[in-house]
Structure formats: C-alpha cells, structure tokens
Amino acid sequence: MIADDFRKLALSLDGAEERSHMQHPDFRVNGKIFATLGYPDEGWAMVKLTPEQQEMFMKLAPTTFAPVKGSWGTKGATNVNLKKARKTIVKEALVVAHRNLGKGSSKREARSPKRR
C-alpha cells in the first residue's frame, strides 16, 4: 500500500475531508481527526482507535499496526506501516476510526473489528 491508497480509502468515508496538521495530511470527520498520513515518516500513517480496538488490530495484523509512541499510543493512536499493510484491513481500521468520531456516535456505539 502507498500513501495515495490510504488517502483514497480515508476520503471514501462519509463526510471525510483532508486537511493539514503538524506539516502532514490529516483526515477529519465533524472537524475531528480520525487518521493522518506521514507520521512518523512517509512510510507510515495513523488511525485514531480506542485502546481495545488498537489491541484487536495489532492481533489481526501485528506487522501492520503498532501503538504510536508515548501517551497518544496508550490512548489508542495507532501507527500503520503502509509497506506491510493490506487494503482490506486498513479500510476496516479507517472505518472504525471514522465511526468513533462520526455524527451521533458514542464510544459505546463504536464497534471493534471483526475477528477473522
């Protein structure tokens, strides 16, 4: 997967828009960031999950997903290794991150990924 693939997947979600934050692209819904590109460098992205969702994705694809370093990572911010990523699992992570912040959603309504 390359950055443009990630961008297309993120922007395919309802109400998603691209902006910029801290010198790299981010993707927002309702004005809140659910994903970014280029962090910590060009070969990576980030999805904003809950800690439980982060744990599930890391179990499903341990070479693709890892916690962001520091306190953001303990809160669910999850790095995506684009070179190791498959579109299907990244799309699922983006959908979950988007749903976490979507209109009318609450953390209770945000579902974790399906077990495979």
C-alpha positions, 0 to 999 in steps of 0.5 A: 500500500502507498500513501495515495491508497490510504488517502483514497480509502480515508476520503471514501468515508462519509463526510471525510475531508483532508486537511493539514496538521503538524506539516502532514495530511490529516483526515477529519470527520465533524472537524475531528481527526480520525487518521493522518498520513506521514507520521512518523515518516512517509512510510507510515500513517495513523488511525485514531482507535480506542485502546481495545480496538488498537489491541484487536488490530495489532492481533489481526495484523501485528506487522501492520499496526503498532501503538504510536509512541508515548501517551497518544499510543496508550490512548489508542493512536495507532501507527500503520506501516503502509509497506506491510499493510493490506487494503482490506484491513486498513479500510476496516481500521479507517472505518472504525476510526471514522465511526468513533468520531462520526455524527451521533456516535458514542464510544459505546456505539463504536464497534471493534473489528471483526475477528477473522 
